[in-house]
Amino acid sequence: MPERNSKVRRRIAAGKFRLRIRDLRNLGPRAERWLADAGIHSTEELRRRGALEAYLAVRRAGGTESLNMLWALAGALEPWPEGRDWREVAASEVRLPLLLAVESRLAARKATLEAAGVRTEVGRPSGRQPAGGARKRRSEADPTPWVPGMPFETAGKTGRRSRRRIKPAS
């Protein structure tokens, strides 16, 4: 079977072709912005730091907390430079070690911050808003927890009521 993208590999080796982060498989302009916010601006730097470190840096910078980003980074870096689909990575034997590494790193960070007396969410510095202007979760915005039988929203909170009435059948 012929090697995939052998021409691209030769051009990269000769220094005639520079890959951007968005050129890697699974990664696009949004991932490139998140990585730039985390201080990773080139494919060489991304490759040197690795998928786990890059994911944790993006998470700390407020980019995303989705594990799909971790799978995309791992897939983009796996068979360099062609990449592997993120869904294959999520279903492979690589998944569990990555999950355990993320969990242990986040637990260690949380313990370190608590020891220093800093109160924060795991992975996000205090005072930072999520990227993209995401709204606060209900538990953050309203201290009253939802219980079964309680309506999701009240008319006073939404500000509008539907004026549509059901006509009786004639």
C-alpha positions as MATLAB code, in Angstrom:
seq = 'MPERNSKVRRRIAAGKFRLRIRDLRNLGPRAERWLADAGIHSTEELRRRGALEAYLAVRRAGGTESLNMLWALAGALEPWPEGRDWREVAASEVRLPLLLAVESRLAARKATLEAAGVRTEVGRPSGRQPAGGARKRRSEADPTPWVPGMPFETAGKTGRRSRRRIKPAS';
ca = [
       0.000    0.000    0.000;
       1.454    3.426   -0.923;
       2.306    5.892    1.797;
      -0.348    8.553    2.342;
       0.653   12.123    1.470;
       4.218   11.231    0.550;
       4.505   14.429   -1.500;
       3.513   16.549    1.502;
       5.988   14.678    3.707;
       8.818   15.345    1.225;
       7.964   19.057    0.989;
       7.813   19.404    4.781;
      11.161   17.597    5.146;
      12.702   19.924    2.545;
      11.382   22.970    4.414;
       9.291   24.125    1.443;
       5.917   23.692    3.040;
       4.725   24.950    6.422;
       1.618   23.473    7.924;
      -0.770   25.694    9.804;
      -2.682   24.269   12.742;
      -5.906   24.475   10.732;
      -4.301   22.309    8.027;
      -4.064   19.353   10.412;
      -6.816   16.774   10.370;
      -9.689   17.411   12.830;
      -8.576   20.985   13.544;
     -10.041   24.112   11.997;
     -10.019   27.879   12.509;
     -11.764   27.733   15.901;
      -9.301   25.186   17.277;
      -6.471   27.322   15.896;
      -7.841   30.357   17.806;
      -8.227   28.351   21.016;
      -4.675   27.068   20.719;
      -3.376   30.586   20.009;
      -5.169   31.833   23.151;
      -3.370   29.056   25.032;
       0.002   30.153   23.602;
       0.396   27.507   20.897;
       0.904   29.199   17.532;
       2.565   26.601   15.284;
       2.263   22.943   14.421;
       5.819   22.367   15.661;
       4.934   23.798   19.054;
       1.737   21.740   19.163;
       3.654   18.582   18.311;
       6.313   19.345   20.933;
       3.731   19.919   23.698;
       1.561   16.957   22.764;
      -2.186   16.453   22.737;
      -2.680   16.226   26.506;
      -0.677   19.362   27.373;
      -2.303   21.320   24.534;
      -5.798   20.256   25.642;
      -5.124   21.255   29.242;
      -3.710   24.607   28.100;
      -6.821   25.274   25.974;
      -9.019   24.306   28.881;
      -7.149   26.629   31.283;
      -7.381   29.464   28.752;
     -11.167   29.062   28.662;
     -11.424   27.665   25.129;
     -13.402   24.475   25.617;
     -13.875   21.700   28.116;
     -15.138   19.205   25.549;
     -13.253   15.939   25.339;
     -13.814   16.027   21.579;
     -11.022   18.606   21.462;
      -8.716   16.122   23.197;
      -9.619   13.394   20.701;
      -9.134   15.839   17.797;
      -5.684   16.874   19.048;
      -4.623   13.279   19.620;
      -5.852   12.322   16.150;
      -4.160   15.296   14.508;
      -0.810   14.392   16.039;
      -0.905   10.600   15.834;
       0.442    9.553   12.391;
       2.211   12.829   11.647;
       1.244   14.805    9.514;
      -1.730   12.937    7.997;
      -3.676   12.500   11.210;
      -6.362   10.114   12.318;
     -10.069   10.830   12.615;
     -11.092   11.965   16.101;
     -13.895    9.382   16.228;
     -11.358    6.600   15.723;
      -9.288    7.987   18.600;
     -12.369    8.220   20.842;
     -13.149    4.551   20.170;
      -9.580    3.246   20.394;
      -7.398    1.944   23.215;
      -5.820    5.419   23.523;
      -9.020    6.805   25.077;
      -8.676    5.416   28.601;
      -5.061    6.503   29.230;
      -5.896   10.005   27.985;
      -8.980   10.232   30.203;
      -7.040    9.044   33.240;
      -4.231   11.512   32.554;
      -6.688   14.418   32.224;
      -8.504   13.407   35.407;
      -5.297   13.111   37.424;
      -3.968   16.456   36.127;
      -7.232   18.244   36.940;
      -7.366   16.695   40.421;
      -3.760   17.723   41.090;
      -4.457   21.270   39.889;
      -7.564   21.507   42.052;
      -5.667   20.270   45.116;
      -2.851   22.751   44.478;
      -5.251   25.668   44.126;
      -7.183   24.660   47.253;
      -3.928   24.419   49.198;
      -3.083   27.946   48.033;
      -6.502   29.164   49.173;
      -7.802   29.933   45.681;
     -11.429   29.002   45.082;
     -11.992   28.096   41.444;
     -13.601   25.613   39.082;
     -11.313   22.826   37.930;
      -9.534   23.884   34.765;
     -10.749   27.498   34.692;
      -9.180   30.357   36.647;
     -11.557   32.312   38.859;
     -13.078   35.417   37.315;
     -12.792   34.185   33.707;
     -15.850   33.851   31.551;
     -16.235   30.879   29.234;
     -15.207   31.524   25.627;
     -17.891   32.566   23.203;
     -19.956   34.451   25.794;
     -21.636   31.300   27.026;
     -24.342   31.827   29.590;
     -23.947   30.731   33.165;
     -25.327   27.369   34.122;
     -28.543   27.397   36.093;
     -26.703   26.328   39.241;
     -24.383   29.358   38.951;
     -27.075   31.890   38.058;
     -29.784   30.702   40.442;
     -28.829   29.160   43.795;
     -32.195   27.348   44.005;
     -31.703   23.785   42.751;
     -34.191   22.248   40.384;
     -36.245   19.379   41.808;
     -38.658   17.020   40.032;
     -42.059   18.648   39.579;
     -40.614   22.159   39.473;
     -41.090   24.017   36.150;
     -37.994   24.694   34.107;
     -38.819   28.359   33.508;
     -41.475   30.633   34.939;
     -43.418   33.251   33.004;
     -41.768   36.052   34.980;
     -38.269   34.993   33.926;
     -38.964   34.637   30.222;
     -40.872   37.907   29.974;
     -43.315   36.694   27.305;
     -46.321   34.459   27.377;
     -47.805   32.784   24.387;
     -51.120   34.390   23.347;
     -52.056   31.528   21.071;
     -55.227   29.790   22.170;
     -56.461   26.398   21.155;
     -59.774   26.666   19.336;
     -62.391   24.147   20.346;
     -63.315   21.553   17.731;
     -66.579   22.411   15.979;
];
